[in-house]
Amino acid sequence: MQANRELFDQVMVPNYNPSEIIPVKGKGSRVWDQKGDEYIDFAGGIAVNCLGHCHPALVNALKEQGEKIWHLSNVMTNEPALRLAKKITDATFADKVYFANSGAEANEAALKLARRFALDKHGDHKTQIIAFNKGFHGRTFFTVTVGGQAAYSDGFGPKPADIVHCDYNDLAAFEALISDTTCAVMMEPLQGEGGIISPNKDFIEGVRALCTKHNALLIFDEVQTGVGRTGDLYAYQGLNVTPDILTTAKALGGGFPIGAMITTTDIAEHLKIGTHGSTYGGNPLACAVAEAAFDTVNTSSVLDDVKRKEQLFREGLSAINDKFKVFSEIRGKGLLLGAVLNDDYTGRARDFLVASTKNGLMALVAGTNVVRFTPSLVISDDDIKAGLARFELAVADVVNG
């Protein structure tokens, strides 16, 4: 049987429209498809492959744990889960960890905990959740409703209630919404899917202050920004703002599916035995790989280098723009960057994505107007320069028609 794009159409549910190419091998920031064609990876599996492809630390962790124990469920705990949880709490504001399989599940747990906390502490009047337009928090029905993009949540019947939205970076609009009936506010400390939008200092500090004033829990969705993506281990650490609950996934496993919700002891105690769970959450294989990824990323050498590599990207993208005049700005932080298309190329982000693939570069989009880059955190300078050279060819193709 030949595994090709046509077979996808035969056997897969049609909710995806993947590229014609099928990668079969990766090493570092290079990927090869079935035909042997090579690509430089600036996509990272949508900010997942924080150490690139087949990093030795992750491969070794998977092999070693694979010879020990694979799965137990949470009827019993396991050593990799406990080690990873301790390292996460030691490195963050949190005291407690809940493991899941994905960012959506981590966010689902965070929202359920916030509602349960408010019910226990304040009564059943305190149920409102505030989130932000263009936000993205996953594809479960609860999280997709909290995410501020109706295109993802419409068409499935009645939505979970008491969820409202306002614009990101609009503190006045947020202040008008929040009240003593608000149980939680969920936000990305840098909007990813919504267009790589960084928070204004006054906005994010104001959100924190208003949450405290109204006894509302502040939930940071760090599924995309976490584990070194912005040059801090978690983005909140570079913002002078500490959330009450934080979710993490994507890069946490370096490519192996895992998510986590972290919080303080006082808040965590409201998820009592039996109130929430996950069969695969805290899986030993996943936690062993995630521990290796976490240990590798959580070093000053890697995190500081992310900030340096950001400048390489910015300089390279600016040089491309000097030639072709296609971007209005370069947004983002660390290695979560977005090239925003100017008025002449509005709505054409996918054209740049397709052209990039044809020129041997894997990139992403964030909406219709932003080309997104989320490469490995340890990508070499040479691969950055080579990838930008391929992106320049892609830009030239689009500009020249």
N, C-alpha and C positions, 0 to 999 in steps of 0.2 A: 504493500500500500504506500502510495506516495503522499506525504504530508505537504500539501501546497495550499495556496490561498483558495482555490476552488473547493477543496475539502472543507475548509472553514464554513463556506456558504452552505454546504450540504449538512453538516452535523452540529453547527453551533447556533445558539439563539442569536437572532440578528440585532442585538442591542449594541454591538460594536461594529466598526468598519475599519479593521486594521489595514496597515500597509501591505502592499504586495510582497515585500521582502520578508523572509523568515530567518532571523538570526539563529545560528546554531552554536556559536562559540564566542566567548569573550575573554579578554585578558587585559586587566587594567582598564584603560579608557578606550580600548579598541575592540570592535565587534566584527565578526565575519558572518555572512549569510550563507545560504545553501549553495550559492554559485561561487563562493569564495571571495566575493567582493567585500572590501574592508570599509568600515565606518568609524569615525571618531564620535564618541558618545558624550554629547553635551546635555542629554536628557536624564540620564541616570535612573531610568524606570520611573520617572516623575518624582525626583528627589528621594529615591529609595536607596540606590546603590552608592552609599556614601563612601565606600572604599573601592569603587569600581567593580570589575568582574573578577571572580575567582581569586580574591585576596587571600594570601596564604594563611593569615590568622583565622579567617572565617572558614576556609576549607579544612584546616586542621581541627578547629573546634567541632565542626560537623562530623568529621570522621571519628574523632575521639568519642563524642557523645553517642554516635551511631553504634558503637560497639558496647555501650553500657545499657542505657534504658531510653526508650522512645516516648512512651506515653503512660500516664497514670490517671488522668483526670484529677479533679480537686478533692476526691475522696482521701487522697494522700498528697502531701507536699513533696517537693524534690529539691535537690541541692542546687542545680543551676538557677532555678527560680529564686531561691533564697539569696544566693550570692548576688544575682543581678539586682534584686530589690534593695539589698543593703547598699550597693554601689550607687544606685539612683538616689536613694534618700540621703546618703552621705554627700552627694554632689549638688543637691537642690534644697529648696525650702521644705520639702515634703517629709512626712514621717511614715506614710503608708502607701502601698502600691497595690493596684488591682490589675492583673494581666488579662489581656484579650488577644484577639487574632488580627485586628485591623484598627485603623484610625476611627472608622465609623463606630465600631463596637466600643472603643474607649470613650468616644463622645457620648454614645448612648448611655453608658454607665455614669458618666459625669452628670448628664442631665437628670437621670433617674435619682442619683444621689442628691442633687440640688433640690429637687422636688421633695424627696423624703426628708431631708434636713429641715426644709422650711415648714413642712407639715408637723414634724415633731417639735420644733422649737417655737413656731409662731402661730400655727393653726392653719385651717384649710382655706383661708382667704388669700394666702400668700403663694400664688401659683404662676404669676406672670414671668415669662422669659423674654428678655430683650436680646436681639442679635442685629446684624448689620447687613444692609443691602450689598449684594455681590459677594457675600460670604459663602464659604463652602465647608461643610462639616461632615459629609458622608452621605450614604445612599440608603440607610434605613429610613423608615417613614418619619420617625421622630427627628433624626438629624437632618434629613433633607428638607423638612419643614422649617427647622431652625435656620438652615442655610438660606441666605437671602437671594435665591434665584428661583423664581416661580416656574421657570421652564423645566426644572428638575423635579418639582414637587406637584405640579398640576397634573390632573388626569388619572388620579388614583383614588378618587372618592374623598370623603370628609377627612380633613387633616387634624392632627392633634391640636388642641385648643390653647388659647391664652399665650400665643407667641406673636410678638410684634417686632418690627424692624425700623431702623432709621439709617441714614447715610453714615458711612465711616468717615471719621475726622470732622463730624459736625457735632460739637459738644453741646450746643444750644438745643438741637433737636433731641439729643439723648437726654438732656436734663429735663426736657418737657415730657418725656415718656416715663422715666423712672419714678417710682413711688414706693410707699411702704407695702404695696401688694406685689412688688417685684421680688421673685425668689432668686433669680440668677441672671447674669449677663454673660453671654458666650461670644467670644471674639478671637480672631487671629491677631497676634501681635505684629503681623505683616500679612496683608491679604495676598494669597497666592493665586488661586483660580480667578479671583476678581480683577486681576491686572497688575500684580506685584506692587501693592500700594502700602507704603510705610506709614505708621501713625505719627501724627504731630505730637510733640512732647506735651503740650498743654492738653490735648485731647486724651491721651492715654492716662496721664496722671489725673485728669478730671474724672474720667470713668472710674478709676480706682477710688477716688475720694467720694464720689456719689454712691458707689456700691457700699462703701463703709457706712456712710450716712444713713442709708435706707436698709441696712442689714440684708443686702443682697450679695450672694456669692459671685465672685468674679472667676469665670472659667476661661482659661487661655487654651485655645486649640493650637498646640504646637506640633501637630502631626507633620506639617511640612517644614516648619522653621526649626524644629528640635534636632538635637544630636549634632551640633556643630554647623548647621547649614548657614547661619548668619555670622559665624566667627565667634560666637559665644556658645557654650554647651547648649543652653536654651536661650531663646531670644529675650525672655523677660529679664535675664541677668544683665543685659545691656540697655535696659529701658528705665531703670530706677523704679520699677513697679513689680510687686509680687502678687500673683493671683492666689485664690483660695484653692482652686483645683486646676490641674494642668493635664492635658492629654498629649501622648507621644506615640508615634508609630513610624511608618515609612523607614527612615534611616536607622531606627532603633535596631532593626534586625539586619541591616546591610543588604537586604534582598530576601531574607527569610521572613515569612509573615509573622508579625507580632505587634501588639499594641499595648499601651498601658495608660491607666489613669492614676495620677498621684495627688495626694492631698495631705492635710494635717490629721492628727489623731482625733481631735474634737469633731471634725466633720466626718471622718471615716467611720466613726462608731455608729453612725446612723444606717449603714448598710450591715444590718445584723445578719446572723446566720440564716440563709434561705431567701434573703430578699433579692439577691441577684447572683448570677453565675455564668459560667462558660465551660463547656466540656473540654475544649482545647486550650483555654487560657492558662498560661504558665507552663505550657508544654516543655519538657526538658530539652528537646532538640532546639526549639526556637530560642529558649532562654540561654542555652550554651552558646549559640551563634551570636545572639544579641550581647551577651557578656563580652565576647571577644571584640565585637564592633565597638561597644561602649568604651572598653579599655583602650582601644586604638585611637579613637577620636578624642577622648577626654584627656588630652595632653596639651600643654602650651605650644609645643612645636606644631601640631596639626592645626589647632584653633587659630594661632597667630598667622599661620601660612594661608589660611582661608582668607583672611583680611588682605594679605598681600596679593593673592591671586585675584581677588575682586578688582584690584587696581589694574592688573594685566588685562582683564576682560574689558573694563571700562575704557582703557586706553585704546585697545584694539577695536572696539565697537565705535569709538569716537573717530578713529582714523577711517574706518569704513564709511561712516556717515559724512565725513568731510568730502569724500569722493562722490557719494551717490545721493546725499540729502534725502534720506528716507525716514529718519527717526526724529521725533520731537524731543525725546529725552531717554536716558537710561535710568531705570528705577530699580530699587531693591537694595539688598544688603548681603554682604558675604558672597556666597555662590548661589544665591536665589535672585537672579537678575532678569529684568524685562526690558527689551528694546521696544519702545512705544512708537508705533507708526504715525507719521504726520498726516496732515489732511489730504495730501495727494495720494496716500496709500491706505486710507481708512477702510477697514473691513477686510484687508487682504493678508492677515497674518498667516492663514493656511497656505497661501501661495508661496510665502517664504519658507514655510515648513516643507512643502513638497519639493521646492527647489533645493533646499538643504539636503534632503535625502538623496536626490539625484546626484549631488556633488559629494556624497560620502560623509555627510554629517547628520547625526541624530540630534534634533532639537525639539522644542515643544511650543505650544501657544498658551496664552492665558487670555481667553476671550478672543474676539475677532481682530483686535488692534494691537496685541502685544506678542512678540516673539520671546519665549521664555527659555532660560538656560539654567539647568540644575545639574551640573556635572559632578563627578566624584570629588570629594573634598581633598583627595590626595592626587588629583590629576597633575601630570608633569607640566612644567612650563612649555616644553617642546610640543606636547599635545594641545595645549591651549593655543599656541601660535599656529600650529597646523590646522586646528579646527577653525580658527578665525579666518585663516586663508581660504578654507573651503566655504565658509559662510560668505565671504566676500564674493566668491564666484556665484553663490546662490543669489545674493542681492543683485549682482550684475545681470543674471538671467531674468530676474523679475523686472528690473528697471528697463532692460532692453527688449522685453517682450518675448 
